[in-house]
Amino acid sequence: MSTPSLVNTSLPVSLTPHMDPEVMNSTELLSTCQWIPPQHYLFQMANGVLLGAVACPGGKHGVLFMHSCFVLGFLLLSIWSWVILCAPDYFSWNFSFMVVNAVQTLVILYNIRPVKFCDDLEGVYVTVFQPLRVPRHLYKKLVSPDYCTLGTLHEGEVYASQGISKIDRLGLLISGRMAVYSHHQELHHVVAKEFIDSPEFESAVSGDEKYQVSIVATSTCRFMFWQRGGLEYLLIKEPYLANLLRTVLGRDITNKLYSLNDKLARTKGFRVDIRLPSISAVGRGQQGFPSAVTCNQNLSQEAGLAHAQSEETLEDSSTCADTERTELLNGVSGTSGPGAVLRSPVSPRSSVGC
């Protein structure tokens, strides 16, 4: 019985496929390549515009310029492919690209359009919010009719009544002048582009608290105000705006405190520093709490001199003046709960305690 041979005695088969000799010869391929003349000038212009589009810088205006160049470039290619090349498929693609970029250009133009306001709102933006670089579109949300209301008060009309009106809104005076009273004693004035009731608004919790001062218009006043509920809802949606508004309110409250301090006039002509310890702080020091001297031992020499002068003036004052000052503090502060804001003139020892 014969066995098959394990050795392959067949002739080797060529692995090279059958190809056209002209294709295999690269030299002949290069020699037979013939360059066609340049395309129409529309084609050249379109590609030049597209080159400028991809070379534009970033930013809002750069993106706008890029899409505008794309619209022009694909428009030229569409005309070239329809009139010169006569290729419907090429025309269809270029025209589609042109339409898409045209829509993008319109959207960008809508987003970067200048936001304008009426004269009253424009003045508030330039004075209060523009120095903090608040974007106009964000300020537009803050003063939109959904959250903000404009109002007018004539001379003698009341914005808030002490112990009656609820602290359920935040007002900003656009024009005019208002006076703040406590028990028929004038504390200070609110001028244009200042918040009317920023201390009360910041101290209130629920909005059911009552004003501890009365605010009356001393001339024709134009003002804007936000209801507490709507404003808090907006600030929850816009955290960046909430931080900015908190900064603006803090600065406004500080200015009001210093305006109270500027009203103090003493016989020796010095001005009391509102950072000095209060009467309550000194009282706590006698009951085992840190004393006022210990809390303020690092004050500057100038503040110490003002403190010494204030104590000398306090000793020279009569008992009647002391009694009147104590009644004033008790009357203005009212209850010690939320919403009780001290807006009375700051006495030599009536300031932020240690």
Protein Blocks (a to p, Z undefined) as FASTA:
>chain_A
ZZddfbdfbdcddfbdcddfklmmmmlmmmmpccdddddfklmmmmmmmmmmmmpcedjk
lmmmmmmmmmmmmmmmmmmmmmmnopaklmmmmmmmmmmmmmmmmmmmmmmpccdddfkl
mmmmmmmmmmnopafklmmmmmgmklgccddddehiafbdghkaccfbccddfbdcdddd
eehiafbdcdehiafklmmmmmpmnopaccfbdcddfbdcddddddfklmmmmmmmmmml
mmmmmmmmmmmmmmmmmmmmmmpccfkopacdfkbccfklmmmmmnopacfklmmmmpcf
klmmmmmmmmmmmmmpcfklmmmmmmmmmmmnmpabehiacfbdcdfklccdZZ
